[in-house]
Amino acid sequence: TFKDVTEQQEIDLERMRVNADLQQEVISRRQAEQALREQAELLDLTQDSVLVRALNDDTIRYWNRGSEELYGWSKKEALGRVVHDLLQTEFPVPLAEIKDEVLRRGRWEGELVHRRRDASKIVVASRWALQRLPQPPGEVVLQINNDITERKKAEAALLEARAEAERANRAKTEFLSRMSHELR
């Protein structure tokens, strides 16, 4: 007796092709995941605060070591929280205006006041960059914050010293004017 196994062989060949394709897909995904891990490790090396948040609801999607060191919250504590609630952000203009600019230009730069975990206030130079993703959450913002609190204090001290010098100069001029008048 003979049995036609042609159909079974075609099925086996197709199964082997599908299996090979799946194995290649697994390898590709592992390589992509490894590349993402390496990129995340690079972002963790920076001393600046780097965070990624969804633009629609402002929830934190990524929080690097620089953010942990600057603000005092661990990655685990920060992920999923609303960034502006966590940091009690004080904006120079309404947040809606900043978001409009980010959507229009794809970026924003400015100074923000944040609170650390210990409730101390800091001033940060903040740079935002927009990325549009095809899957949810849609638009995300890469936000890089650099602590400029000491610089702002030094600038304020310099302005105060300049104002004091101007007051002293005015007093000196007034004194010399009076003395000149008295001597005449």
Number of C-alpha atoms within 10 A of each C-alpha: 2 4 5 7 9 9 9 10 11 11 12 12 12 12 12 12 12 12 12 12 12 12 12 12 12 12 12 12 12 12 12 12 12 12 12 12 12 12 11 14 13 11 18 18 11 13 16 18 23 22 24 23 24 22 20 12 12 17 21 22 20 19 24 22 22 21 24 20 14 18 21 16 19 14 17 11 12 21 18 15 17 17 20 16 12 18 19 15 16 15 14 11 10 9 13 9 10 18 19 13 14 19 17 11 11 15 19 18 16 14 17 18 18 22 20 17 14 9 11 9 16 18 21 19 15 19 17 21 17 22 18 14 10 8 7 9 15 12 16 23 24 19 20 19 24 19 20 16 15 11 11 14 12 12 12 12 12 12 12 12 12 12 12 12 12 12 12 12 12 12 12 12 12 12 12 12 12 12 11 10 9 8 7 6
